[in-house]
């Protein structure tokens, strides 16, 4: 396990240099724009979930997800504005509604909400890793790393909730040709 900590330490040393900040390059701007837009879409998904579920644990998870995502999005917004980059257009906040007022044909089930969020979080974790690997600016790399950690801290309890409720969709087991049990 020490090799993992040594690797993380070496990576962090590369991100903590004190060199002057160069201007954002076009790839960094695009990744920040993409993250900003995708996180706003996630806010809508979390709000829709809050408007449709009555499950106490799901509501708590969605509220935590929304608060954390809003915080991360504000960090990206602040950086973009400080760098003189105009913000992309995003959809307005969803109004609050009572879950009992949402018609059945429109309402997402709890397992649907959980799996949509799980897929979005998994894609966001991967996106942050790719953006971090491409960045030249230390502050941008650290921001994506921090957001990625926040997403991973959220993903673990979400997975546990999904497992405990039977919502986790698991692909079929793969038995390669020639393996025991395969004819």
SULCORSUL-V914643 format. One line per field, one symbol per residue. phi: phi as a letter, one per 20 degrees, with the letter a starting at -180 (. if undefined). psi: psi as a letter, one per 40 degrees, with the letter a starting at -180 (. if undefined). A space follows every 50 residues. Layout:
phi->???
psi->???
//
This chain:
phi->.fffffffffffffedfdffffffegfffffffffgffffffgfffffff fdedfgffffffffffffffffffffgffgffemefeffcffffffbegf eefgfdfefgffgffffgfffffffffffffffefefffffffffffffg ffffffffffffffemefedfffddfgnegnde
psi->ddddddddddddddefieiihiihiddddddddddddddddddddddddd ediehdddddddddddddddddddddddddddefhiiihiiiiiiiihde ehidedhiiddddddddddddddddddddddddeidhddddddddddddd ddddddddddddddefehhhiiihhiheiheh.
//
